[in-house]
Amino acid sequence: MPSYKLLAGLLVCCAAHGAELPWDLSYQSALRDHPIAEREFMRIWPQQHPQRPIHQKLAEYAGEPIEASMLIEQPDGHAGDAIAQWFIKTRNTAQVCSFHPKRLNDECKKLDPVRVEAAIRDVLHMNDPWPPSGDGLVVEKDYFGPGKPLLLNYFGYISVYVDGVSSQRAIGGDEWGERIDKSRPAGPEAGRLQVAVAKAMEGAREAAPAAAVPAAAPSAPESEELKARNALIAEVQGYLDKGDYKSLEALRKRLLDPQQRTGSGVWKLAIFYNQLRWRPQATRDMAYWTRIENEAKAWEKQFPKSSAARIYHTYVLLARGTAFRGTANYKDVPKADIERMLVATREAMSIINTLEKPMLKERDPEFYKALLQVLPYTDHYSFLGVMNTVADARKEFPNYHETYFSAAFFSTEMWASAPDAVDDIARSAMSVRTGDSEAMYARVYWYMSQMAYDDKLFENSLADWSEMKTSFDALVDRYPDPWNLNAYAYFACQAGDYATMSGLLNRIGERRVYTSWGKRGARAYDDCAAHAGDDTSRYLSDLREMVKKRQTRVFYRYINYAAQTRKDGKYGESLRILRKAEELTRVLFNKPSMMMQYHLGLTLHAMKRYDEAVQALSLGLQSQPSYAPAYFHRGLAYEALGRREEARGQFETAAGRMPAEITSKDPAQREAEEQERRTMSAKFREYGISF
């Protein structure tokens, strides 16, 4: 194993020649200035990976002079390979580049220079993380010899540079989003680096991917849409940073005009309020929350009747609540943190309840969006409440996109909503005929593709391309901005409609906006453009196959949801979704589906509609006459109708067709089948049937 001194000499020579950053990527100087225990994993990790992707990227950098920069290097959670995020701020631009040995060509993304520099300054002024008490977290107790354990209290290194000052140190185990040692209570530094990164990354979804480092090819010019958005973002953030609430009030008043839109048709008012929504950081530090809430209160004090100030206060409280709740599954969140969240969101709801009348009078549509943002984190959340709020908002402000976006996001299956809930939101957005309504279907699914469906819209959602195509036609007819045209072409490509995509690419020409091409940006554009001119008949065949696969997935999602809602006693909802599944069986299968008819029979039985339950089960048995549970449940339906002899016959048939043993290997499935066998056996004994 080479010595620390030798490694330091090797790595300093190559660390930052091209970028001219005064960093030592052997991290020996960082360990000298910010010492950690000799047996920490982060002392030996740089030796295990002496040449990492970031070395080459730093050396090859050929962009504008760097004014501020931040590098986060960490081992990945599997092989320990070096992964990195490199934030670069120059005079005119900012970007983040991510590196992994297996993904060296991922594109960089443009960011807001003001936010990136602010985040870097925040990190520069952070105190060193608290050292662990004793050894802290032990990984292998005898790694360095008997009684000399390998420790894991630090996870990576961070390097920053701004104003000619640089700093490097190890990242404490609590500073990142996923804490290493969860057995200890979280301290004030918990998650603080994740907060800084989130601050730097704000607006990344709206920003065009930057050229790779070094640039492989000229990037598309920054779109007018992005310039307009970033200018407004900078204006709002500037006023907030200076506490210039008078200017914020004047800006908001001007943006209440529904005609205040960007070139793509996005409400500038929505951009204004989104800056208020995302300004608070995700931290558990109560001192921070006191400071940021005092900022909101200062605005309220200066303008006591300001709805915008109270909306800001609402979003601060919501951010505080969700920071304590975290991102874990609800059942895994400590009760104390759930209560902290509820305390914050109850206060937020109390503010919202005072805003309905003044905001409707001012014709400010953000009221309903704020309500939809807070509602899911309260103890009064329900999908019905979401739909009722959307219905009210649609009457008052049918053209405000953000209402539908929020409703759709909180109507995914992750929030225990129906599999068709997002589609209902998208279609409901078109129900009030206005200038924007026909384009709403495309807008909602465009948003959800980014936020919920991982850029696989036609695989993971119920989006219908023919409907979306018509909606996009309406959108680009009203707002023919390159931002929208590029998105239309991207989704046409995703749907396999290369003929439509080709026409749009011709219309776009050199006005490419890579931001509109999903997470892969320019690479997605290149891949799609390669299909321009592909045979239409092939597209139709591929599209039919893709639709069939999606419909099959949707069918099973419907069945699972119907079973769960029946278990929860929501029989009407179970029946509603089964009727949708029944429609799909006519498309997918050449015969009745036993699975669908079986669950339909069980739901109808639960609703005491016994004759219909018999009919459903009988139809299912036509396609699978050996399925014993169907005979059993048909017997239960006959029994409920008072037809005991017919019931006996069904039970005898079920007993004769019962398999000798349970073959399922899934523990939950085995338990369910075992319970069903016990239930059936008890009924057989009641009728004197041997089993």
VOPA-543770 format. One record per residue (C-alpha): residue number from 1; x, y, z. Coordinates in steps of 0.2 Angstrom, whole numbers, plus 2048, in hexadecimal, padded with zeros to 3 digits. Example, Ala and Ser with C-alpha at 12.3 -4.5 7.8 and 13.67 -1.06 7.14 Angstrom:
residues 2
1|83E|7EA|827 $
2|844|7FB|824 $
This chain:
residues 691
1|800|800|800 $
2|808|811|7FB $
3|80B|81E|808 $
4|800|82D|80B $
5|80F|838|807 $
6|812|830|7F6 $
7|7FF|830|7F2 $
8|7FE|842|7F6 $
9|80D|846|7EA $
10|805|83C|7DC $
11|7F4|844|7DD $
12|7F8|856|7E1 $
13|801|857|7D0 $
14|7F2|852|7C6 $
15|7E4|858|7D1 $
16|7DE|868|7C9 $
17|7E9|86E|7BC $
18|7DC|872|7AF $
19|7D0|87A|7BB $
20|7DD|882|7C5 $
21|7D5|87E|7D5 $
22|7E0|87D|7E4 $
23|7DA|86C|7EA $
24|7E4|85D|7F0 $
25|7DA|84E|7EB $
26|7E4|842|7F5 $
27|7DB|84B|803 $
28|7EB|84A|80E $
29|7EB|85C|811 $
30|7D9|85C|816 $
31|7DD|84E|822 $
32|7EB|858|829 $
33|7E0|868|82B $
34|7D1|85F|830 $
35|7D6|84E|838 $
36|7CC|83F|83A $
37|7D0|82E|843 $
38|7DE|824|83B $
39|7D2|815|839 $
40|7C5|81E|830 $
41|7C0|817|81F $
42|7C1|828|817 $
43|7D4|828|81B $
44|7D7|819|810 $
45|7CA|81B|803 $
46|7D4|828|7F8 $
47|7E2|81B|7F8 $
48|7D7|80E|7F1 $
49|7D2|81A|7E3 $
50|7E1|824|7DF $
51|7DB|829|7CD $
52|7C9|82E|7CD $
53|7BE|835|7BF $
54|7BF|846|7C6 $
55|7D2|847|7C4 $
56|7D0|846|7B1 $
57|7C1|852|7B0 $
58|7CA|85F|7BA $
59|7D9|85E|7AF $
60|7CF|85F|79F $
61|7C4|86D|7A5 $
62|7C4|87A|797 $
63|7B6|886|79B $
64|7B5|898|7A2 $
65|7C0|89C|7B1 $
66|7B9|895|7C1 $
67|7B3|8A1|7CE $
68|7AC|895|7DB $
69|7AB|882|7DB $
70|7A6|873|7E6 $
71|7AB|861|7E5 $
72|7A3|853|7EE $
73|7AB|842|7ED $
74|7A4|833|7F5 $
75|7A5|820|7F3 $
76|796|818|7EC $
77|78C|80C|7F7 $
78|791|7FC|7EE $
79|7A3|7FA|7E7 $
80|7A9|80A|7F0 $
81|7AD|812|7DF $
82|7B0|825|7DF $
83|7A1|82F|7DA $
84|7A1|842|7D9 $
85|797|852|7D7 $
86|7A1|861|7D1 $
87|798|872|7D2 $
88|7A0|87F|7C7 $
89|79C|892|7C7 $
90|7A4|89D|7BA $
91|7A0|8B0|7B7 $
92|791|8AC|7AC $
93|78B|89A|7B0 $
94|78A|88C|7BC $
95|789|879|7BA $
96|78A|869|7C3 $
97|793|85A|7BC $
98|791|848|7C3 $
99|79E|83B|7C1 $
100|79F|828|7C4 $
101|7AB|81C|7BC $
102|79D|813|7B3 $
103|795|823|7AD $
104|7A2|82F|7A8 $
105|799|837|79A $
106|789|83D|7A3 $
107|785|84F|79E $
108|787|85E|7AA $
109|778|868|7AE $
110|777|87B|7AF $
111|773|883|7BF $
112|76F|894|7C6 $
113|780|89D|7CA $
114|77A|8A7|7D9 $
115|773|897|7E1 $
116|783|88D|7DE $
117|78E|89B|7E5 $
118|783|89D|7F4 $
119|783|88A|7F8 $
120|796|88A|7F6 $
121|798|898|802 $
122|78D|88F|80E $
123|798|880|80E $
124|7A8|88A|810 $
125|7A2|891|820 $
126|79B|881|828 $
127|7A4|87B|837 $
128|7AD|86A|837 $
129|7A1|85C|83B $
130|7A1|856|84D $
131|7AD|847|850 $
132|7A5|837|856 $
133|7A5|833|868 $
134|7B1|824|86B $
135|7B3|81A|85B $
136|7A2|81E|854 $
137|79C|813|847 $
138|7A6|803|845 $
139|7A6|7F9|835 $
140|7B2|7EB|837 $
141|7B8|7E9|849 $
142|7CA|7E1|845 $
143|7CD|7E9|834 $
144|7DE|7F0|839 $
145|7E2|7E2|845 $
146|7DB|7DC|855 $
147|7D1|7EA|85E $
148|7D4|7F6|850 $
149|7C4|7F9|847 $
150|7C0|801|836 $
151|7B5|810|839 $
152|7A8|818|82E $
153|7A4|829|836 $
154|7A8|833|826 $
155|7A1|831|814 $
156|7AB|83A|807 $
157|7B4|84A|805 $
158|7AE|85C|800 $
159|7B9|869|7F8 $
160|7B4|87B|7F5 $
161|7BC|88A|7ED $
162|7B5|89C|7ED $
163|7BD|8AE|7EE $
164|7CE|8A6|7ED $
165|7CB|89C|7FD $
166|7CB|889|7FC $
167|7C6|87C|809 $
168|7C6|869|809 $
169|7C0|85D|817 $
170|7B7|84C|81A $
171|7A4|84B|81A $
172|79D|846|82A $
173|791|838|82B $
174|782|842|830 $
175|785|850|823 $
176|77E|847|814 $
177|76B|842|811 $
178|76D|830|816 $
179|776|830|827 $
180|782|822|82A $
181|77F|81F|83D $
182|76D|81F|83F $
183|76E|819|851 $
184|773|82A|857 $
185|768|839|858 $
186|76A|845|84A $
187|774|854|84E $
188|773|866|847 $
189|77E|862|838 $
190|773|854|832 $
191|770|855|820 $
192|778|866|81E $
193|782|862|80F $
194|773|85A|806 $
195|76A|86B|80A $
196|779|875|802 $
197|778|869|7F2 $
198|766|86B|7F1 $
199|768|87E|7F2 $
200|775|87E|7E4 $
201|76A|872|7D9 $
202|75A|87C|7DA $
203|753|880|7C9 $
204|75D|872|7C1 $
205|74D|86A|7BA $
206|74A|87A|7B1 $
207|75C|87C|7AB $
208|763|876|79B $
209|771|868|79C $
210|782|871|79B $
211|790|86A|78F $
212|79A|85C|796 $
213|7AB|860|79E $
214|7B4|862|792 $
215|7A7|866|785 $
216|7A5|859|778 $
217|79A|864|76D $
218|793|875|76E $
219|783|876|779 $
220|773|87D|774 $
221|771|890|777 $
222|768|894|787 $
223|755|895|783 $
224|74C|8A5|785 $
225|740|89B|791 $
226|74E|897|79C $
227|755|8A8|79C $
228|744|8AF|7A1 $
229|742|8A2|7AF $
230|753|8A5|7B6 $
231|751|8B8|7B6 $
232|741|8B7|7C0 $
233|749|8AA|7CC $
234|758|8B6|7CF $
235|74C|8C5|7D1 $
236|742|8BC|7DF $
237|751|8B4|7E7 $
238|75A|8C5|7E7 $
239|74B|8CE|7F0 $
240|74A|8C0|7FD $
241|75C|8C0|800 $
242|75B|8D3|803 $
243|74B|8D3|80D $
244|743|8DE|800 $
245|731|8DA|803 $
246|72B|8E9|7FB $
247|732|8E4|7EA $
248|72B|8D2|7ED $
249|71A|8D9|7EF $
250|71B|8E4|7E0 $
251|721|8D5|7D6 $
252|714|8C9|7DC $
253|706|8D6|7D8 $
254|70D|8D8|7C6 $
255|70E|8C5|7C4 $
256|6FB|8C3|7C9 $
257|6F7|8C7|7B7 $
258|6F3|8B6|7AF $
259|6FB|8BD|79F $
260|70C|8BE|7A8 $
261|713|8AE|7A0 $
262|724|8A8|799 $
263|725|8A4|787 $
264|720|892|78A $
265|710|898|793 $
266|716|894|7A5 $
267|70F|8A0|7B2 $
268|71C|8AC|7B8 $
269|712|8AC|7C9 $
270|716|89A|7CA $
271|729|89D|7C8 $
272|727|8AB|7D6 $
273|71F|89F|7E2 $
274|72A|890|7DF $
275|739|89B|7E5 $
276|72F|89D|7F5 $
277|72B|88B|7F6 $
278|73D|885|7F4 $
279|747|892|7FD $
280|747|889|80E $
281|754|87C|810 $
282|751|86A|816 $
283|75A|86A|827 $
284|755|865|839 $
285|75E|873|840 $
286|751|87D|84A $
287|75C|88C|84B $
288|75B|88D|838 $
289|748|88B|838 $
290|747|89A|844 $
291|751|8A5|839 $
292|747|8A0|829 $
293|736|8A2|831 $
294|73C|8B3|838 $
295|73F|8B8|826 $
296|72D|8B3|822 $
297|726|8BC|831 $
298|730|8CC|82C $
299|727|8CC|81C $
300|717|8CA|824 $
301|71B|8D8|831 $
302|71F|8E4|823 $
303|710|8DF|819 $
304|703|8D8|825 $
305|6F6|8D5|818 $
306|701|8CD|80B $
307|6FB|8BC|805 $
308|70C|8B9|7FD $
309|715|8BB|80E $
310|709|8AF|816 $
311|70B|8A2|808 $
312|71E|8A4|80A $
313|71C|8A0|81D $
314|711|891|818 $
315|71F|88A|80D $
316|72C|88D|81B $
317|721|883|827 $
318|71E|875|81A $
319|731|874|817 $
320|734|873|829 $
321|728|865|82B $
322|72E|85B|81C $
323|740|85D|822 $
324|73C|854|832 $
325|731|847|829 $
326|740|843|81D $
327|73E|837|80E $
328|73C|827|816 $
329|72C|81C|815 $
330|71F|823|821 $
331|71F|814|82C $
332|732|815|82E $
333|732|828|834 $
334|733|82A|847 $
335|723|82F|84F $
336|72C|83E|856 $
337|730|844|845 $
338|71F|841|83E $
339|718|84C|84D $
340|725|85A|848 $
341|71E|859|837 $
342|70C|85A|83C $
343|70F|869|848 $
344|717|873|839 $
345|70A|86E|82C $
346|6FB|871|838 $
347|702|883|83A $
348|704|884|828 $
349|6F2|87F|825 $
350|6EC|88C|832 $
351|6F5|899|827 $
352|6ED|893|817 $
353|6DC|893|81F $
354|6DD|8A6|820 $
355|6E2|8A8|80E $
356|6D4|8A2|804 $
357|6C9|8B1|804 $
358|6D7|8BE|801 $
359|6E0|8B4|7F4 $
360|6D0|8B0|7EA $
361|6CC|8C3|7EB $
362|6DE|8C7|7E4 $
363|6DB|8B9|7D7 $
364|6EB|8B0|7DD $
365|6EA|89E|7D8 $
366|6F9|899|7E3 $
367|6ED|896|7F2 $
368|6E7|885|7EB $
369|6F9|880|7E7 $
370|6FE|884|7F8 $
371|6F0|87A|7FF $
372|6F4|86B|7F4 $
373|706|86C|7FA $
374|703|86C|80C $
375|6F4|860|80D $
376|6FD|850|80A $
377|708|853|819 $
378|6FA|856|825 $
379|6F0|849|82E $
380|6E1|84D|824 $
381|6E8|848|813 $
382|6DD|83E|807 $
383|6DC|83C|7F4 $
384|6CA|842|7F5 $
385|6D0|852|7FD $
386|6DC|854|7EF $
387|6CF|852|7E2 $
388|6C3|85E|7EB $
389|6D1|86B|7EB $
390|6D4|869|7D9 $
391|6C2|86B|7D5 $
392|6C1|87B|7DF $
393|6D1|881|7D6 $
394|6CB|87D|7C5 $
395|6BB|888|7C7 $
396|6C5|897|7CD $
397|6D6|895|7C3 $
398|6D4|888|7B6 $
399|6E4|88E|7AD $
400|6F1|88D|7BC $
401|6FC|87E|7B7 $
402|704|87D|7C8 $
403|6F3|877|7D1 $
404|6F2|868|7C5 $
405|705|864|7C7 $
406|704|864|7DA $
407|6F4|85A|7DA $
408|6FB|84D|7CD $
409|70B|84B|7D7 $
410|702|847|7E7 $
411|6F6|83B|7DE $
412|703|82E|7D9 $
413|702|81D|7E0 $
414|710|821|7EC $
415|703|82C|7F5 $
416|6F7|81D|7F5 $
417|6EC|824|7E7 $
418|6E4|81A|7DA $
419|6EE|815|7CB $
420|6E4|820|7C0 $
421|6E4|82F|7CB $
422|6F1|839|7C2 $
423|6E8|836|7B1 $
424|6D8|83C|7B9 $
425|6E1|84C|7BE $
426|6E8|84F|7AD $
427|6D7|84C|7A5 $
428|6CE|857|7B1 $
429|6DA|865|7AD $
430|6D2|865|79B $
431|6C0|865|7A1 $
432|6BE|878|7A3 $
433|6BF|87F|791 $
434|6CC|88E|792 $
435|6DA|893|787 $
436|6E6|888|790 $
437|6DB|879|794 $
438|6DF|86E|784 $
439|6F2|86F|788 $
440|6F0|86A|79A $
441|6F1|858|797 $
442|702|859|78F $
443|708|866|79D $
444|703|85A|7AB $
445|70B|84B|7A4 $
446|71B|855|79F $
447|71C|85A|7B1 $
448|719|849|7B8 $
449|725|841|7AC $
450|733|84B|7B5 $
451|72C|849|7C6 $
452|725|838|7C8 $
453|728|82D|7B9 $
454|73A|82E|7B7 $
455|73A|833|7A5 $
456|730|823|7A0 $
457|71F|82B|79E $
458|718|81E|792 $
459|71E|80F|79D $
460|71A|816|7AE $
461|70A|820|7AC $
462|6F9|81F|7A4 $
463|6FD|82D|798 $
464|6F5|82B|787 $
465|700|830|778 $
466|6F2|834|76D $
467|6EA|840|77A $
468|6FB|847|77E $
469|6FF|84B|76C $
470|6EE|854|76A $
471|6F2|85E|77A $
472|704|862|774 $
473|6FD|868|764 $
474|6F2|874|76E $
475|701|879|778 $
476|70D|87D|76A $
477|6FF|886|760 $
478|6FC|892|76F $
479|70F|893|775 $
480|71A|88E|766 $
481|72A|890|771 $
482|739|885|76E $
483|737|87F|780 $
484|726|877|77C $
485|72B|871|76A $
486|73A|868|771 $
487|72F|860|77F $
488|722|85B|772 $
489|730|852|767 $
490|737|84A|776 $
491|727|842|77C $
492|723|83D|769 $
493|733|834|76A $
494|72F|82B|77A $
495|71F|826|773 $
496|728|81F|763 $
497|71F|82B|758 $
498|72E|82F|74E $
499|724|837|740 $
500|71D|845|74B $
501|72E|847|753 $
502|736|849|742 $
503|72B|857|73D $
504|72E|860|74E $
505|741|85E|74C $
506|740|866|73B $
507|735|874|743 $
508|741|876|751 $
509|751|877|746 $
510|75F|87E|751 $
511|754|884|75F $
512|758|875|769 $
513|753|876|77C $
514|75B|867|784 $
515|752|86A|795 $
516|742|864|78C $
517|74A|854|788 $
518|748|84B|799 $
519|756|847|7A5 $
520|762|842|797 $
521|761|852|78E $
522|76C|853|77E $
523|76F|841|77E $
524|75D|83D|77D $
525|75B|84A|76F $
526|769|841|766 $
527|762|830|768 $
528|751|836|763 $
529|757|83F|754 $
530|75F|82F|74E $
531|74D|828|74B $
532|748|837|740 $
533|740|830|730 $
534|73E|81E|737 $
535|730|814|72F $
536|71F|819|735 $
537|718|807|734 $
538|726|801|740 $
539|721|80F|74C $
540|70F|80A|74C $
541|714|7F8|750 $
542|720|7FD|75E $
543|713|809|765 $
544|706|7FB|766 $
545|712|7F0|76E $
546|717|7FD|77B $
547|704|801|77E $
548|700|7EF|781 $
549|70E|7ED|78E $
550|709|7FC|797 $
551|6F7|7F7|797 $
552|6FC|7E6|79F $
553|706|7EF|7AD $
554|6F7|7FA|7B0 $
555|6EB|7EC|7B1 $
556|6F5|7E4|7BF $
557|6F7|7F4|7C8 $
558|6E4|7F6|7C7 $
559|6E1|7E4|7CE $
560|6ED|7E8|7DD $
561|6E5|7F8|7E1 $
562|6D4|7F0|7E0 $
563|6D9|7E3|7EC $
564|6E1|7F0|7F8 $
565|6D2|7FB|7F8 $
566|6C6|7ED|7FB $
567|6D1|7E8|80A $
568|6CF|7FA|810 $
569|6BC|7F9|80F $
570|6BC|805|800 $
571|6B0|7FA|7F5 $
572|6AA|807|7EA $
573|6BC|80C|7E5 $
574|6C1|7FA|7E3 $
575|6B2|7F7|7D7 $
576|6B6|807|7CD $
577|6C8|802|7C9 $
578|6C3|7F0|7C6 $
579|6B7|7F7|7B8 $
580|6C6|7FF|7B0 $
581|6D0|7EF|7B1 $
582|6C1|7E6|7A9 $
583|6C2|7F2|79A $
584|6D4|7EE|798 $
585|6D1|7DB|798 $
586|6C7|7DE|788 $
587|6D6|7E6|780 $
588|6E4|7DA|787 $
589|6DC|7C9|788 $
590|6D1|7BE|77C $
591|6C8|7B7|78B $
592|6C1|7BD|79C $
593|6CF|7BF|7A9 $
594|6CD|7B4|7B8 $
595|6D8|7C0|7C3 $
596|6CD|7CF|7BF $
597|6BC|7C5|7C0 $
598|6C2|7BD|7D1 $
599|6C5|7CE|7D9 $
600|6B6|7D5|7D1 $
601|6AC|7C7|7D9 $
602|6B4|7CA|7EA $
603|6B0|7DD|7E9 $
604|69E|7DA|7E4 $
605|69C|7CD|7F2 $
606|6A3|7DA|7FF $
607|696|7E6|7F8 $
608|688|7D9|7FB $
609|685|7D8|7E8 $
610|685|7C5|7E8 $
611|67C|7C2|7D8 $
612|689|7CC|7CF $
613|697|7C4|7D8 $
614|691|7B3|7D2 $
615|691|7BA|7C0 $
616|6A3|7C1|7C2 $
617|6AA|7B1|7C9 $
618|6A1|7A6|7BC $
619|6A8|7B0|7AE $
620|6BA|7AE|7B5 $
621|6B8|79C|7B7 $
622|6B4|79B|7A4 $
623|6C7|79F|7A1 $
624|6CE|795|7B0 $
625|6C2|787|7B5 $
626|6CF|780|7C2 $
627|6D0|78F|7CD $
628|6CA|788|7DE $
629|6C8|799|7E7 $
630|6BC|79F|7DA $
631|6B0|790|7DD $
632|6B2|794|7F0 $
633|6AD|7A6|7EE $
634|69F|7A2|7E2 $
635|699|796|7F0 $
636|699|7A4|7FD $
637|68F|7AF|7F1 $
638|682|7A1|7EF $
639|682|79F|802 $
640|67F|7B1|804 $
641|670|7B0|7F8 $
642|669|7A1|803 $
643|66D|794|7F5 $
644|676|788|801 $
645|675|778|7F6 $
646|67D|782|7E7 $
647|68A|789|7F4 $
648|68E|777|7F9 $
649|691|772|7E7 $
650|69D|780|7E5 $
651|6A6|77C|7F5 $
652|6A8|76A|7F0 $
653|6AF|76F|7DF $
654|6BB|77B|7E8 $
655|6C1|76D|7F4 $
656|6C4|761|7E6 $
657|6CF|76E|7DC $
658|6D9|774|7EB $
659|6EC|772|7E8 $
660|6F4|766|7F4 $
661|701|773|7FA $
662|705|785|7F8 $
663|713|788|7EC $
664|715|79B|7ED $
665|727|7A0|7F4 $
666|722|7B2|7F8 $
667|71F|7B3|80B $
668|711|7BF|809 $
669|708|7B5|7FC $
670|70A|7A5|805 $
671|703|7AD|815 $
672|6F4|7B3|80B $
673|6F1|7A2|803 $
674|6F3|799|813 $
675|6E6|7A4|81B $
676|6DA|7A1|80C $
677|6DC|78E|80E $
678|6D8|78F|821 $
679|6C8|799|81C $
680|6C3|78D|80F $
681|6C7|77E|81A $
682|6BB|785|828 $
683|6AD|787|81C $
684|6AF|776|815 $
685|6AE|76F|826 $
686|69E|778|829 $
687|697|76F|81A $
688|69E|75F|81F $
689|6AA|75F|80F $
690|6BA|755|811 $
691|6CA|75E|80C $
